[in-house]
Amino acid sequence: MVAPNAAYTLWQPAAEGRIFVPVLKSLQMDGLLGLVVARLVLGGAGLLLIGRLVFSSYAYLSWRAPVLLVASLLAYLASGYLALTSGLNTTVEIIEVVYAIGLFGVLFEHNLADRQRLTDCRRRVNVLPLGAAALAGTTFPIDRERVARELGFDSVARNSLDAVSDRDFAIEFCAFGALFMVHLSRLCEELILWMNPRLGFISLPDRFCTGSSIMPQKKNPDVPELARGKCGRVVGHLMGLLTLMKSQPLAYNKDNQEDKEPLFDTVDTLKDTLAIFAELVPGITPHPDAMRRAASEGHATATDLADYLVKKGLPFRDAHEAVARAVRFAESPDEAASGFEAIKGRGVRAVVDGQEVHVGGPRLLEMLQPKLPDSIARFTRQAEEKGQSVVYLVQDGRVAAGFALADVIRPESREAVERLHRMGVAVAMLTGDSQAVAKAVAEELAIDQYFAEVLPEHKDQKVLDLQKQGKRVAMVGDGVNDAPALTRADVGIAIGSGTDVAVESAGIILVRSNPLDVVKIISLSRASYRKMIQNLAWATGYNVVALPLAAGVLAPLGILLSPALGAVFMSLSTVIVAINAQLLRREKIGA
């Protein structure tokens, strides 16, 4: 195989936008090199390719062998557009990170809909045509209803002409089969892509794959590819039946003899495909490490960053533009960074243009211990007086810049603290910000206690310290770093829009990112507990009075509770408890 290297860049218009594709030049030059000149006009832009050019042909992103560029160009110019190779999927891109269960959930939805379609198809086609005869029915005294019951039909045909000439039963089943195979074909495409060495998300058992007759390194996913091909076959059967019936007059015609082959072949294809996939799917081996590597590529969290900015109060159009600029900056070859590392609780590190760069807050400076220039120290003091956090840029051990950041205090946060105080609940704040920033925020919101410059791994210790003081602690958090504290607290409350680790660690999940919901939780809990005490008091008082009366304790005094009256009082007690519980709806939660 010829070892290629990047030589030219080819501009190609496509439906998805402009795509830059590397055209590879052969290192093998022989005496017949000459000049192969091809001038291609693409969307008004001219491209001149000189030399004997080859490019790497990909089959589903799997490296195969170099082929002459000109041969490929001529093959596709005839169809009016340019494509480098039929196997090159230009839309393969890491867009967003999702759970695998979400992808397979789509397949479940497809299969559920297919099952419903098949059940519905049977309901319509399970009709007995007996008695229709050639066209106009029969004069023989047959009992069609009895035959239908004996043979398991749901009903009998109501029109003999329709029963003879209709082929909707075959068309409808083939329509189900075609849609089912389309869904299965899409699964096959995913499997073929996921098992490709360029991704390596899964492996298929060897018994469902074969090697290449020429290239020994190839592992062809035979079963998914064959099943994908069978999809076209079944769709073709549906088209054939529709075409067969489109011009027929009513009653039976000899054309209808052609309905057997597409119908029976569709049945056989579906049965065989389902049988082999029942063995293939359990044999799929996932590779989570490869999935994690792919999730870290291609700016897959760009949408999450835009959503975060929106939650911080930035309009979405501005957030979208800001993140897009950041992505373009990150992809610029002049701004390439390497060796990126997240330093837990302190900041990040990377190498840019040969220089070691750190970005982080005061905790980062504690770790690196660089000398803080007087100008930046003065800037830090001014920012902290305003309640702003300072993030530092450190280049090769030197503090190069400082950035003041300020979280806008939401009006509902102030209201939530005020309501909690009115309810007798003390409020504490855990933050990694500096003492000055934490103090300014705490004073503005009238927070009772604050803990500043807390590292992520120390948050649960602060919760434990509060518990040792005899306090019951409810912890509210949304990040990975909050998970241990959420678990440690007496009540863990996670913001629904936070990380999955935090959500799974909490006992209560807030659907909205609104601190006032914490007030509502406490109000609802107190109201529910109040109702429980009321119902318990009523039930206890009732039994203390009613049971002795029913037992005849006061019978010598002529006071006796009859069983019938006791049953009435018991039922009345149940009704009163139920009504009292329903009154919980009228409670003003969070008021």
C-alpha positions as CSV (number, residue, x, y, z in Angstrom):
1,M,0.0,0.0,0.0
2,V,1.3,3.5,-0.8
3,A,1.8,5.7,2.2
4,P,0.2,9.0,1.5
5,N,0.7,12.4,3.0
6,A,-1.4,15.6,2.9
7,A,-0.6,17.6,-0.1
8,Y,-3.6,19.7,-1.2
9,T,-6.9,20.9,0.1
10,L,-10.0,20.4,-2.1
11,W,-13.0,22.7,-1.6
12,Q,-16.2,20.9,-2.1
13,P,-19.8,22.3,-1.7
14,A,-22.2,20.1,0.0
15,A,-25.7,20.2,1.4
16,E,-24.4,20.5,4.9
17,G,-22.1,23.4,4.0
18,R,-18.5,23.7,3.0
19,I,-16.4,20.6,3.7
20,F,-12.6,20.7,3.5
21,V,-11.3,17.3,2.5
22,P,-7.6,16.5,2.4
23,V,-6.5,15.2,-1.0
24,L,-3.6,12.9,-0.6
25,K,-0.5,12.7,-2.8
26,S,1.3,9.5,-3.6
27,L,4.9,9.3,-2.4
28,Q,5.5,6.8,-5.2
29,M,6.5,8.7,-8.4
30,D,7.5,6.7,-11.5
31,G,9.0,7.8,-14.8
32,L,5.5,8.0,-16.3
33,L,4.5,10.8,-13.9
34,G,3.8,13.4,-16.5
35,L,1.1,15.9,-15.8
36,V,-2.5,15.0,-15.2
37,V,-4.3,18.3,-15.3
38,A,-8.0,18.5,-14.3
39,R,-9.8,21.7,-14.0
40,L,-13.0,21.4,-12.1
41,V,-15.5,24.1,-11.6
42,L,-17.3,23.7,-8.3
43,G,-20.0,26.2,-7.5
44,G,-18.1,28.9,-9.5
45,A,-14.8,28.2,-7.8
46,G,-12.0,26.8,-9.9
47,L,-9.6,24.1,-8.7
48,L,-6.4,23.1,-10.4
49,L,-5.0,19.7,-9.6
50,I,-1.5,18.9,-11.0
51,G,0.4,15.7,-10.5
52,R,-0.5,12.1,-10.2
53,L,-2.8,12.4,-7.2
54,V,-4.2,9.6,-5.1
55,F,-6.3,9.7,-2.1
56,S,-7.2,7.2,0.5
57,S,-10.5,5.5,-0.2
58,Y,-12.6,4.9,2.9
59,A,-15.3,2.4,3.3
60,Y,-17.2,3.5,6.4
61,L,-14.1,5.4,7.6
62,S,-12.0,2.2,7.5
63,W,-8.6,2.6,5.8
64,R,-8.5,0.6,2.6
65,A,-6.2,1.5,-0.2
66,P,-5.2,4.6,-2.3
67,V,-6.9,5.0,-5.7
68,L,-6.3,7.5,-8.5
69,L,-8.2,10.8,-7.8
70,V,-8.9,11.4,-11.5
71,A,-10.7,8.0,-11.8
72,S,-12.9,8.8,-8.9
73,L,-13.6,12.4,-10.1
74,L,-14.7,11.1,-13.6
75,A,-17.0,8.6,-12.0
76,Y,-18.9,11.2,-10.1
77,L,-18.8,14.1,-12.6
78,A,-21.1,12.1,-14.8
79,S,-23.8,12.4,-12.1
80,G,-23.5,16.1,-11.8
81,Y,-21.7,16.5,-8.5
82,L,-18.3,15.7,-6.9
83,A,-17.8,13.1,-4.2
84,L,-14.5,11.7,-3.2
85,T,-15.7,8.2,-2.5
86,S,-19.1,6.6,-1.8
87,G,-18.0,5.3,1.5
88,L,-17.0,8.7,2.9
89,N,-19.7,9.9,5.2
90,T,-19.3,13.6,5.6
91,T,-21.9,13.9,8.3
92,V,-20.0,11.7,10.8
93,E,-19.2,14.2,13.6
94,I,-19.3,14.1,17.4
95,I,-22.2,16.5,18.0
96,E,-23.4,15.9,21.6
97,V,-22.8,13.4,24.3
98,V,-25.8,11.2,25.0
99,Y,-26.5,8.0,26.9
100,A,-26.3,4.8,24.9
101,I,-29.7,3.8,26.5
102,G,-31.2,6.8,24.7
103,L,-30.1,5.5,21.4
104,F,-31.4,2.0,22.1
105,G,-34.6,3.7,23.4
106,V,-35.2,4.9,19.9
107,L,-35.0,1.3,18.6
108,F,-37.5,0.3,21.3
109,E,-39.9,2.9,20.1
110,H,-39.5,1.7,16.5
111,N,-40.1,-1.9,17.5
112,L,-43.1,-1.0,19.7
113,A,-44.7,0.9,16.8
114,D,-43.9,-2.0,14.4
115,R,-45.6,-4.4,16.8
116,Q,-48.7,-2.2,17.0
117,R,-48.8,-1.9,13.2
118,L,-48.6,-5.6,12.8
119,T,-51.4,-6.2,15.4
120,D,-53.5,-3.6,13.7
121,C,-52.8,-5.2,10.3
122,R,-54.0,-8.6,11.5
123,R,-57.2,-7.0,12.9
124,R,-58.0,-5.6,9.4
125,V,-57.0,-8.6,7.2
126,N,-58.3,-11.4,9.4
127,V,-61.5,-11.6,7.4
128,L,-63.0,-14.8,6.0
129,P,-63.6,-14.5,2.2
130,L,-65.4,-17.9,1.9
131,G,-68.6,-17.6,-0.1
132,A,-67.5,-14.8,-2.4
133,A,-67.0,-17.5,-5.1
134,A,-65.9,-16.1,-8.5
135,L,-67.5,-12.7,-8.2
136,A,-71.1,-12.5,-7.0
137,G,-71.2,-14.9,-4.1
138,T,-72.8,-18.4,-3.9
139,T,-76.3,-19.8,-3.6
140,F,-75.2,-22.8,-1.6
141,P,-76.4,-22.7,2.0
142,I,-73.1,-22.3,3.8
143,D,-72.7,-21.0,7.4
144,R,-69.9,-18.5,7.0
145,E,-70.0,-17.3,10.6
146,R,-69.5,-20.8,12.0
147,V,-66.6,-21.4,9.6
148,A,-65.1,-18.1,10.7
149,R,-65.3,-19.1,14.4
150,E,-63.9,-22.6,13.7
151,L,-60.9,-21.2,11.7
152,G,-60.2,-18.2,14.0
153,F,-61.3,-15.4,11.7
154,D,-62.5,-12.2,13.3
155,S,-65.2,-11.5,10.8
156,V,-66.6,-12.5,7.3
157,A,-66.3,-10.5,4.1
158,R,-69.2,-8.2,3.6
159,N,-68.8,-7.7,-0.1
160,S,-68.0,-10.6,-2.5
161,L,-66.6,-8.3,-5.2
162,D,-64.2,-6.7,-2.7
163,A,-63.2,-10.1,-1.3
164,V,-62.3,-11.4,-4.8
165,S,-60.4,-8.4,-6.2
166,D,-58.9,-6.9,-3.0
167,R,-55.2,-7.4,-2.3
168,D,-54.9,-4.9,0.5
169,F,-54.1,-7.7,2.9
170,A,-50.9,-8.4,1.0
171,I,-50.1,-4.7,0.5
172,E,-50.6,-3.8,4.1
173,F,-48.4,-6.6,5.4
174,C,-45.7,-5.7,2.9
175,A,-46.0,-2.1,4.0
176,F,-45.5,-3.2,7.6
177,G,-42.5,-5.4,6.5
178,A,-41.0,-2.5,4.5
179,L,-41.1,-0.1,7.4
180,F,-39.9,-2.7,9.8
181,M,-36.9,-3.4,7.6
182,V,-36.2,0.3,7.2
183,H,-36.0,0.5,11.0
184,L,-33.8,-2.5,11.1
185,S,-31.6,-1.2,8.3
186,R,-31.0,2.0,10.4
187,L,-29.9,-0.2,13.3
188,C,-27.6,-2.0,10.9
189,E,-26.0,1.3,9.8
190,E,-25.4,2.2,13.4
191,L,-23.8,-1.1,14.1
192,I,-21.6,-0.9,11.0
193,L,-20.5,2.6,12.0
194,W,-19.9,1.8,15.7
195,M,-17.8,-1.3,15.0
196,N,-15.6,0.6,12.6
197,P,-11.9,0.8,13.8
198,R,-12.1,4.6,13.5
199,L,-14.7,4.6,16.3
200,G,-14.5,1.1,17.9
201,F,-17.6,1.5,20.1
202,I,-18.6,-2.1,19.7
203,S,-17.4,-5.5,18.5
204,L,-19.5,-8.1,16.7
205,P,-18.9,-11.8,17.1
206,D,-16.7,-13.3,14.4
207,R,-19.4,-15.7,13.3
208,F,-21.4,-12.7,12.0
209,C,-18.4,-11.2,10.1
210,T,-16.0,-12.2,7.4
211,G,-12.6,-11.0,6.2
212,S,-11.7,-9.5,2.9
213,S,-10.6,-11.6,0.0
214,I,-7.8,-9.1,-0.7
215,M,-7.2,-7.1,2.4
216,P,-6.4,-9.3,5.4
217,Q,-6.9,-6.6,8.0
218,K,-10.5,-6.1,7.1
219,K,-13.4,-7.4,9.2
220,N,-16.6,-7.0,7.3
221,P,-19.9,-6.8,9.3
222,D,-21.6,-9.2,6.9
223,V,-24.9,-9.7,8.8
224,P,-25.7,-6.0,9.2
225,E,-24.7,-5.2,5.6
226,L,-26.8,-8.1,4.2
227,A,-29.8,-7.1,6.4
228,R,-29.4,-3.5,5.2
229,G,-29.5,-4.8,1.6
230,K,-32.6,-7.0,2.3
231,C,-34.4,-3.8,3.2
232,G,-34.3,-2.6,-0.4
233,R,-35.7,-6.0,-1.4
234,V,-38.7,-5.8,0.9
235,V,-39.4,-2.2,-0.1
236,G,-39.2,-3.3,-3.7
237,H,-41.9,-5.9,-3.0
238,L,-44.2,-3.3,-1.7
239,M,-43.7,-1.0,-4.7
240,G,-44.3,-4.0,-7.0
241,L,-47.6,-4.8,-5.3
242,L,-48.8,-1.2,-5.4
243,T,-47.9,-1.0,-9.1
244,L,-49.6,-4.4,-9.7
245,M,-52.9,-3.1,-8.4
246,K,-53.0,0.5,-9.6
247,S,-54.8,-0.1,-12.9
248,Q,-56.8,-3.2,-12.3
249,P,-60.6,-3.1,-12.8
250,L,-62.8,-4.6,-10.0
251,A,-63.2,-8.4,-9.8
252,Y,-60.5,-11.0,-10.2
253,N,-57.7,-10.6,-12.9
254,K,-54.9,-12.8,-13.8
255,D,-52.5,-10.1,-12.8
256,N,-53.2,-11.1,-9.2
257,Q,-51.2,-14.3,-9.6
258,E,-48.2,-12.1,-9.2
259,D,-49.0,-11.3,-5.6
260,K,-47.7,-14.5,-4.2
261,E,-43.9,-14.1,-4.7
262,P,-43.5,-10.6,-3.1
263,L,-45.8,-11.6,-0.1
264,F,-44.2,-14.9,0.6
265,D,-40.6,-13.6,0.1
266,T,-41.4,-10.7,2.5
267,V,-42.5,-13.2,5.1
268,D,-39.4,-15.3,4.6
269,T,-37.1,-12.4,4.7
270,L,-38.5,-11.0,7.9
271,K,-38.4,-14.4,9.6
272,D,-34.8,-15.1,8.6
273,T,-33.6,-11.6,9.5
274,L,-35.3,-11.6,12.9
275,A,-33.9,-15.1,13.7
276,I,-30.3,-14.1,13.0
277,F,-30.6,-10.8,14.8
278,A,-32.0,-12.6,17.9
279,E,-28.5,-14.2,18.0
280,L,-26.5,-11.2,16.9
281,V,-27.7,-8.5,19.3
282,P,-26.8,-10.5,22.6
283,G,-23.3,-11.0,21.1
284,I,-22.5,-7.3,20.8
285,T,-19.6,-6.3,23.0
286,P,-19.5,-2.6,23.9
287,H,-16.2,-0.7,24.5
288,P,-17.0,2.2,27.0
289,D,-13.4,3.5,26.9
290,A,-13.7,4.2,23.1
291,M,-17.0,5.9,23.7
292,R,-15.5,8.1,26.4
293,R,-12.6,9.1,24.1
294,A,-15.1,10.0,21.4
295,A,-17.2,12.0,23.8
296,S,-14.1,14.2,24.5
297,E,-13.6,15.1,20.8
298,G,-15.3,17.6,18.5
299,H,-16.4,20.1,21.1
300,A,-19.3,17.8,22.1
301,T,-20.1,19.9,25.1
302,A,-20.5,23.1,23.2
303,T,-24.3,23.0,23.6
304,D,-24.0,22.4,27.3
305,L,-21.8,25.5,27.6
306,A,-24.3,27.6,25.7
307,D,-27.1,26.3,28.0
308,Y,-25.0,27.1,31.0
309,L,-24.6,30.7,29.8
310,V,-28.3,31.0,29.2
311,K,-29.0,29.8,32.8
312,K,-26.6,32.5,34.0
313,G,-28.8,35.1,32.3
314,L,-27.2,35.5,28.8
315,P,-29.7,35.6,25.9
316,F,-29.4,32.4,23.9
317,R,-28.5,34.2,20.7
318,D,-25.5,35.8,22.5
319,A,-24.6,32.5,24.2
320,H,-24.7,30.7,20.8
321,E,-22.5,33.3,19.2
322,A,-20.0,33.3,22.1
323,V,-19.6,29.5,22.1
324,A,-19.3,29.5,18.3
325,R,-16.4,32.0,18.6
326,A,-14.8,29.9,21.3
327,V,-15.0,26.8,19.1
328,R,-13.5,28.6,16.1
329,F,-10.7,29.9,18.3
330,A,-10.0,26.4,19.7
331,E,-9.9,25.0,16.2
332,S,-7.5,27.6,14.9
333,P,-4.2,26.0,14.1
334,D,-2.4,29.0,15.5
335,E,-4.1,28.6,18.9
336,A,-3.7,24.8,19.3
337,A,-3.2,23.6,22.9
338,S,-1.9,20.3,24.1
339,G,-1.6,18.5,27.3
340,F,-4.9,19.8,28.7
341,E,-5.4,18.8,32.3
342,A,-8.1,19.7,34.8
343,I,-6.7,20.3,38.3
344,K,-9.5,19.4,40.8
345,G,-10.6,22.4,42.8
346,R,-7.9,24.7,41.5
347,G,-8.1,25.2,37.7
348,V,-6.8,23.9,34.4
349,R,-3.4,23.5,32.7
350,A,-2.3,23.2,29.1
351,V,0.7,23.9,26.8
352,V,0.2,26.7,24.3
353,D,2.9,27.6,21.8
354,G,5.4,25.8,23.9
355,Q,4.5,27.7,27.1
356,E,2.9,26.1,30.1
357,V,-0.3,27.9,30.9
358,H,-2.5,27.7,34.0
359,V,-5.9,29.3,34.6
360,G,-7.5,29.3,38.0
361,G,-8.4,31.1,41.2
362,P,-6.7,31.7,44.5
363,R,-6.3,28.0,45.2
364,L,-4.2,27.7,42.0
365,L,-1.9,30.4,43.3
366,E,-1.6,28.5,46.6
367,M,-0.4,25.5,44.6
368,L,2.0,27.3,42.2
369,Q,3.0,30.1,44.6
370,P,4.0,32.6,41.9
371,K,4.9,36.2,42.7
372,L,1.8,38.4,42.3
373,P,2.6,41.7,40.5
374,D,1.5,44.8,42.4
375,S,-0.9,45.9,39.7
376,I,-2.7,42.5,39.7
377,A,-2.7,42.4,43.6
378,R,-4.3,45.9,43.6
379,F,-6.8,44.7,40.9
380,T,-7.6,41.7,43.1
381,R,-8.3,43.8,46.2
382,Q,-10.6,46.1,44.2
383,A,-12.5,43.2,42.7
384,E,-13.0,41.5,46.1
385,E,-14.4,44.7,47.6
386,K,-17.1,44.5,44.9
387,G,-17.8,40.9,45.7
388,Q,-16.1,39.7,42.5
389,S,-14.0,36.5,42.0
390,V,-10.6,36.8,40.3
391,V,-9.3,34.2,37.9
392,Y,-5.6,34.3,37.1
393,L,-3.7,33.5,33.9
394,V,-0.2,32.1,34.8
395,Q,2.3,31.6,32.0
396,D,5.5,29.7,32.7
397,G,5.2,30.4,36.4
398,R,4.4,34.2,36.0
399,V,1.0,35.7,36.6
400,A,0.3,37.4,33.3
401,A,-3.3,38.6,33.9
402,G,-6.3,38.6,36.1
403,F,-10.0,38.4,35.3
404,A,-12.8,39.6,37.5
405,L,-15.9,37.5,37.5
406,A,-19.2,38.2,39.3
407,D,-22.2,36.0,39.7
408,V,-25.4,38.0,39.4
409,I,-27.5,37.3,42.5
410,R,-30.9,36.2,41.4
411,P,-33.9,38.0,43.0
412,E,-35.5,34.6,43.9
413,S,-32.3,33.7,45.9
414,R,-32.7,36.8,48.1
415,E,-36.4,35.9,48.6
416,A,-35.6,32.3,49.3
417,V,-33.2,33.2,52.1
418,E,-35.8,35.6,53.6
419,R,-38.5,33.0,53.6
420,L,-36.3,30.4,55.1
421,H,-35.4,32.8,57.9
422,R,-39.1,33.4,58.6
423,M,-39.6,29.6,58.8
424,G,-36.8,29.4,61.4
425,V,-34.3,27.7,59.1
426,A,-30.7,28.9,59.2
427,V,-28.8,29.3,55.9
428,A,-25.2,28.4,55.3
429,M,-23.1,28.8,52.1
430,L,-20.3,26.6,50.8
431,T,-18.1,28.1,48.1
432,G,-14.7,27.9,46.6
433,D,-14.5,31.7,46.3
434,S,-12.2,33.8,48.4
435,Q,-13.1,34.9,51.9
436,A,-13.8,38.5,50.7
437,V,-16.1,37.4,47.9
438,A,-18.0,34.9,50.2
439,K,-18.3,37.6,52.9
440,A,-19.7,40.1,50.4
441,V,-22.3,37.7,49.1
442,A,-23.3,36.5,52.6
443,E,-23.8,40.0,53.8
444,E,-25.9,41.0,50.8
445,L,-28.2,38.0,51.2
446,A,-28.1,37.9,55.0
447,I,-26.8,34.4,55.0
448,D,-26.2,33.1,58.6
449,Q,-22.9,31.3,58.0
450,Y,-20.5,30.8,55.1
451,F,-17.5,28.7,54.4
452,A,-15.1,30.1,51.8
453,E,-12.2,28.6,49.8
454,V,-13.6,25.1,50.2
455,L,-12.0,22.5,48.0
456,P,-14.5,20.0,46.4
457,E,-13.3,17.1,48.5
458,H,-13.9,19.1,51.7
459,K,-17.5,20.0,51.2
460,D,-18.8,16.8,52.8
461,Q,-16.6,17.5,55.8
462,K,-18.2,20.9,56.3
463,V,-21.6,19.2,56.3
464,L,-20.3,16.7,58.9
465,D,-19.1,19.6,61.1
466,L,-22.6,21.1,61.0
467,Q,-24.1,17.7,61.9
468,K,-21.7,17.4,64.9
469,Q,-23.1,20.6,66.2
470,G,-26.5,18.9,66.5
471,K,-28.0,20.4,63.4
472,R,-30.0,18.6,60.7
473,V,-28.5,19.6,57.4
474,A,-30.2,19.8,54.0
475,M,-27.6,20.2,51.2
476,V,-28.5,21.8,47.9
477,G,-26.1,21.2,45.0
478,D,-25.8,20.6,41.3
479,G,-22.3,19.5,40.4
480,V,-20.1,16.4,40.6
481,N,-18.2,18.0,43.4
482,D,-21.4,18.3,45.4
483,A,-22.2,14.6,45.3
484,P,-20.3,13.5,48.5
485,A,-21.9,16.4,50.5
486,L,-25.4,15.5,49.1
487,T,-24.9,11.9,50.3
488,R,-23.6,13.0,53.7
489,A,-26.4,15.5,54.4
490,D,-29.6,14.4,56.2
491,V,-31.5,15.6,53.1
492,G,-29.8,15.9,49.7
493,I,-31.5,18.2,47.2
494,A,-30.2,18.2,43.7
495,I,-30.9,20.7,40.9
496,G,-32.5,18.8,38.1
497,S,-30.4,20.6,35.5
498,G,-27.2,19.6,37.3
499,T,-24.9,16.7,36.6
500,D,-26.2,13.1,36.7
501,V,-23.8,12.2,39.6
502,A,-25.3,14.9,41.8
503,V,-28.9,13.9,40.8
504,E,-28.2,10.3,41.6
505,S,-26.7,11.2,45.0
506,A,-29.6,13.3,46.2
507,G,-32.9,12.2,47.8
508,I,-34.9,15.0,46.3
509,I,-34.5,16.4,42.8
510,L,-35.7,19.9,41.8
511,V,-37.1,20.0,38.3
512,R,-36.4,23.8,38.0
513,S,-33.3,25.7,39.0
514,N,-35.2,27.9,41.4
515,P,-34.1,28.2,45.0
516,L,-37.7,29.1,46.0
517,D,-38.5,25.4,45.4
518,V,-36.4,24.6,48.5
519,V,-38.8,26.7,50.5
520,K,-41.7,24.8,49.0
521,I,-40.2,21.5,49.8
522,I,-39.9,22.4,53.5
523,S,-43.4,23.9,53.5
524,L,-44.9,20.8,51.9
525,S,-43.0,18.5,54.3
526,R,-44.2,20.4,57.4
527,A,-47.8,20.5,56.1
528,S,-47.7,16.8,55.4
529,Y,-46.3,16.1,58.9
530,R,-49.0,18.3,60.4
531,K,-51.7,16.3,58.6
532,M,-50.2,13.0,59.8
533,I,-50.2,14.2,63.4
534,Q,-53.8,15.4,63.1
535,N,-55.0,12.1,61.6
536,L,-53.0,10.1,64.2
537,A,-54.6,12.2,67.0
538,W,-58.1,11.7,65.7
539,A,-57.6,7.9,65.2
540,T,-56.1,7.5,68.7
541,G,-58.9,9.6,70.3
542,Y,-61.6,7.7,68.5
543,N,-60.2,4.3,69.4
544,V,-59.6,5.3,73.0
545,V,-63.3,6.3,73.3
546,A,-65.0,3.9,70.9
547,L,-63.3,0.6,71.7
548,P,-64.1,0.6,75.4
549,L,-67.7,1.5,74.6
550,A,-67.9,-1.4,72.1
551,A,-66.3,-3.7,74.6
552,G,-69.1,-2.9,77.1
553,V,-67.0,-1.2,79.8
554,L,-69.9,1.2,80.6
555,A,-72.6,-1.4,80.1
556,P,-73.5,-1.4,83.8
557,L,-74.3,2.3,83.5
558,G,-76.5,1.5,80.5
559,I,-74.1,2.9,78.0
560,L,-73.4,0.4,75.2
561,L,-72.2,0.9,71.6
562,S,-74.0,-1.4,69.2
563,P,-71.9,-3.1,66.5
564,A,-73.9,-1.4,63.8
565,L,-73.3,2.0,65.3
566,G,-69.6,1.2,65.8
567,A,-69.3,0.3,62.1
568,V,-70.9,3.7,61.2
569,F,-68.4,5.5,63.4
570,M,-65.5,3.5,62.0
571,S,-66.6,4.5,58.5
572,L,-67.0,8.1,59.5
573,S,-63.5,8.0,61.0
574,T,-62.1,6.8,57.7
575,V,-64.0,9.5,55.8
576,I,-62.8,12.3,58.2
577,V,-59.1,11.1,57.8
578,A,-59.4,11.1,54.0
579,I,-61.1,14.6,54.0
580,N,-58.3,15.9,56.2
581,A,-55.7,14.6,53.9
582,Q,-57.4,16.2,50.9
583,L,-57.3,19.5,52.7
584,L,-53.5,19.4,52.1
585,R,-54.3,20.7,48.6
586,R,-55.5,24.0,50.1
587,E,-52.3,24.6,51.9
588,K,-50.3,27.6,50.6
589,I,-47.0,25.9,49.9
590,G,-44.1,28.2,50.2
591,A,-46.1,31.3,51.2
